[in-house]
């Protein structure tokens, strides 16, 4: 594996004060405690005629010991505790799978991370991503992005002539109500850079298995789950107590436990063409939109171009447009040259867009149809035993709200935290992991991600309509609700 350029602490371990949760709960005030006791006594005396009072809980606050990250530095790497925790088999070494592996590592949860690729660079793992809700969670994985991510401070929306119809962000000189604060900026980072920064913590750990393609698995009442992998042309078997599918929108794990007919891929009537352009290729292009601090989008009511910082010396663009599924598949199959020609043909717009398209190397361009799936419900997990899903395997979504990686990271931390919270105090070996941890995890995950899936699907429609051109100094999703 390459050397990570992000700053990482060599060893981290779950904070003992908050048990790795990042938050602690305040003690109940005496008045609240006594009131609950009186209500409970009334319930018992009434023989159930009055409602059972709800047990009050103290308010949560940020743990001062770990500053809300859930982890603290340690001199020695944590050692897996196999007697207390289940062994977790993580299928898929993308952002979500890597995040779960590291979150388990910090909490002494034994795990093995299986990735079908032969090595880190075997294939492209996507382009750039924007850390929103997950920017704080990244610190909870022991990754510090001080010199890695690029922070945007303003966002502009243009017509194809270059007229600004929307602008927001800390870098926009607009009047704000007295006492109001500037919202936190988003962090833009190359997906592979973030993935490498997370996986770097596993370099001294033998739990990362490259070149393992999952074939199938089955649960055994006495020996947990038996998995079969294709490794160097041979079948290899392994066991685990819990299998987690973090293997993407076409998840092998999902196909085995949830019927494809119940939640098939859903085409969102558009495709994207992606490109990465080095700023050096734009040396003779004078535009303040290329200052590595600006995100801008330009649209005509059908086609939409989104441009964001990628690294300090390059930018990423995403062109999206409605197209039939058959035509989208045909165009993406024609290769990079055809994709670049299509992008240039569709964007004879304001500067620096034509220059940006022309300067983007063909080997930095890709394109694909956009899919998601119908939302899963907790009942669909009830029969699948000690198996679960996270990230795109559980709730794939379009790229238009920038939530895929964010939600996968939050899924990973949530699952690790629930395992660490419940397993030391529950007879999980007899109760089963579904009852002990998985029902709670899946309920939280599906509830949290549902609005993101729906919002991303809605964005695939309204971002390619005249709605995106309505004037308003706020993100297009919020602007849309006012019309």
Secondary structure as GFF3:
##gff-version 3
##sequence-region A 1 483
A	DSSP	beta_strand	7	8	.	.	.	ID=ss1
A	DSSP	beta_strand	12	14	.	.	.	ID=ss2
A	DSSP	beta_strand	23	25	.	.	.	ID=ss3
A	DSSP	alpha_helix	30	45	.	.	.	ID=ss4
A	DSSP	beta_strand	60	62	.	.	.	ID=ss5
A	DSSP	beta_strand	71	73	.	.	.	ID=ss6
A	DSSP	beta_strand	88	91	.	.	.	ID=ss7
A	DSSP	alpha_helix	95	106	.	.	.	ID=ss8
A	DSSP	beta_strand	111	114	.	.	.	ID=ss9
A	DSSP	beta_strand	128	131	.	.	.	ID=ss10
A	DSSP	alpha_helix	134	139	.	.	.	ID=ss11
A	DSSP	beta_strand	143	144	.	.	.	ID=ss12
A	DSSP	beta_strand	150	151	.	.	.	ID=ss13
A	DSSP	beta_strand	154	158	.	.	.	ID=ss14
A	DSSP	beta_strand	164	168	.	.	.	ID=ss15
A	DSSP	beta_strand	187	190	.	.	.	ID=ss16
A	DSSP	alpha_helix	191	199	.	.	.	ID=ss17
A	DSSP	three_ten_helix	200	202	.	.	.	ID=ss18
A	DSSP	beta_strand	208	209	.	.	.	ID=ss19
A	DSSP	beta_strand	213	220	.	.	.	ID=ss20
A	DSSP	beta_strand	224	231	.	.	.	ID=ss21
A	DSSP	beta_strand	234	240	.	.	.	ID=ss22
A	DSSP	beta_strand	242	245	.	.	.	ID=ss23
A	DSSP	alpha_helix	252	257	.	.	.	ID=ss24
A	DSSP	three_ten_helix	260	262	.	.	.	ID=ss25
A	DSSP	beta_strand	265	278	.	.	.	ID=ss26
A	DSSP	three_ten_helix	279	282	.	.	.	ID=ss27
A	DSSP	three_ten_helix	288	290	.	.	.	ID=ss28
A	DSSP	beta_strand	294	299	.	.	.	ID=ss29
A	DSSP	beta_strand	304	311	.	.	.	ID=ss30
A	DSSP	beta_strand	314	322	.	.	.	ID=ss31
A	DSSP	alpha_helix	325	333	.	.	.	ID=ss32
A	DSSP	alpha_helix	336	346	.	.	.	ID=ss33
A	DSSP	alpha_helix	353	359	.	.	.	ID=ss34
A	DSSP	three_ten_helix	362	364	.	.	.	ID=ss35
A	DSSP	beta_strand	365	373	.	.	.	ID=ss36
A	DSSP	three_ten_helix	378	381	.	.	.	ID=ss37
A	DSSP	beta_strand	387	389	.	.	.	ID=ss38
A	DSSP	alpha_helix	392	395	.	.	.	ID=ss39
A	DSSP	three_ten_helix	399	401	.	.	.	ID=ss40
A	DSSP	alpha_helix	404	422	.	.	.	ID=ss41
A	DSSP	three_ten_helix	423	425	.	.	.	ID=ss42
A	DSSP	alpha_helix	428	431	.	.	.	ID=ss43
A	DSSP	alpha_helix	433	433	.	.	.	ID=ss44
A	DSSP	pi_helix	434	438	.	.	.	ID=ss45
A	DSSP	alpha_helix	439	462	.	.	.	ID=ss46
A	DSSP	three_ten_helix	466	469	.	.	.	ID=ss47
A	DSSP	alpha_helix	476	480	.	.	.	ID=ss48
###
